[in-house]
Amino acid sequence: MRKEDKGVIISQLADTVKQYGHFYLVDTTAMDAASTSELRRKCFKAGIKLVVVKNSLLHKALMNLDVDFSPLFDSLKGTTSVMFSEVANAPAKLLKEYKDGVPALKAAYAEEGFYVGADQLEALATIKSKNEVIADIVALLQSPAKNVISALQSGGNTIHGVLKTLGERAE
């Protein structure tokens, strides 16, 4: 591969890392062509971009970025595929579908945190996406307001009932 081609690939990888907020380093060595194609289809349906990269080129691309990705450098050995996603837990949920551990998680960068090792898959799957966090916050904010409105309505009905009874009473 020519030096110019490597430079183009490095800049494309760096741009892709910037574009997507989260990425997973995955070992796909034990997968045959059919299962790799199936993985690519599932990734496409889930909005995940799957790219097979040379470790040295990815290392250089990560070095060119503002974030210190050094915790991930030890994971750049063997065959490495990168799963890029805008939702932090989408690749983890996809990887959990594979019970035999193939493809295996090497490391991940999600929600500005580093997760190294296959044992981190469960933690990554439980990360809430931005939309899930917003929904939780809205539900928490609505709960007290609903309680106040409910109390005011029930109190208003009680006061109305008392006034009606008093008004109907013979003097």
Buried (B, 14 or more C-beta within 10 A) or exposed (E): EEEEEBEEBBEEBBEBBEEBBBBBBBBBEEBEEEBBEEBBEBBEEBEBBBBEBBBEBBBBBBEEEEEEBEEBBEBBEEBBBBBBBBBBBBBBBBBBEBEEEBBBBBBBBBBEBBBBEBEBBEBBBEBBBEEEEEEEEEEEEEEEEEEEEEEEEEEEEEEEEEEEEEEEEEE
